[in-house]
Amino acid sequence: MVNVLLNDIVTVNKNHLTTGIVGTKYLLEVLSAINRTDLAYELMIETTYPSFGYMVANTATTLWYTPTFLAYIYPDKINKKSSFRSGSHGMVQSTLP
C-alpha cells in the first residue's frame, strides 16, 4: 500500500499534491509516519502548477480556494463563489518535525 502511495506522488503526479485542502494534512502525517519527511518537504516546496509554491510565486498570501489555481491568472474565468482567502485550511506546519 505504501509503495502505491509513493508511486502516485512521485511518478504519477510528479511531486504535486492531489489531496485538496483537507487531505494535505493527513498525507503529510502519513509521510512523516513512514519516515518520508523528505518527500513531504518536496511537496511543500514544489513551485510548478499545482502547488503551494506556485501560489506563493504568484503573490498569494493565503491559499487559493478555487476549482483551479489558474483562476488567479485568468480572473474572468473564475466562479463567482471562488475565494482566494482560505488560510485556515492550510495548517500543515505542525505535521512536519
N, C-alpha and C positions, 0 to 999 in steps of 0.2 A: 504494500500500500504506500509506504514512504517513497519507494522508487517511482511509483506512478506520479505522486505529487511533485517530486523533484524534476522529473522529466517534463511535466506540464509547465512548471515555472520556467525552467532553463531552456528547454528545446522548443516546446510548442509556442510559448508566449515570450520568449527571448528576454527574460527578467522583467516583464511588465506585470503589474498587478491586474488581476481579473476578479478580485474579491468584492469590489464595491466598498462603500464607506463603513459598512457594519462588519463585514468579514475580514477586513485587513488586520484588525487587532488579533483575531483568533489565528490567522495564518502566521503572524509574527510569533505568537505564543508557541505554536506547533514547531516552527523552525528553531526557536530557542530550545525547546524541549529535546529536539533531536540533534542538538549541537551544530546547527547550521545558521548561527548568527551571522556568519559571513554572507550567506545568501540573503538573509533578511536585510542586512546593511546594503547590499547591492540593489535590492528592490527599492529601498528608500532613497538612494542617491541617483537612480536612473533618471536621465534627463530627456529621453526621447518619448514621444507620444505613445501611449498614455502613461503618465507617471506623475508622482508628486513633484519631482524635479522639473518636469515640463511646465507645470502650473507656476512654479516659482520663477522659472526662466521667462515666463510670460507675465510677470508682475503680480501674480496672485499673492494676497496676504492672508487669505482663508482658502479652504478647499472649495472647489467649484462643484456645485451640485446640479449638474445638467446632464442631459442624455449623452452629450459628448463634450470633451474639453474644447473641441474646435469652435464651440459656440462663442467662446471669448474672441476668437479671431473673426468669426462671421456673425456678429450680433444680430443681423437682420434675419438670421435663420433660427434663432433660439425660440423655444417655447416660452410664452409669457409667464408660465408658472415656474420657470427655472430660477435658481438662486445661485449667486456667487458667494454666499456667506454661510458656510457650513463648518465653522471651526470646531464645534463641539463634537462632531463625528470623527475628527482626525486625531484623537488622543491615542497615540501609539508609543510615546516616549517611555512609558513605564514598562513596556514589554521587553525591550532590549536591555541586556545587562550593561 
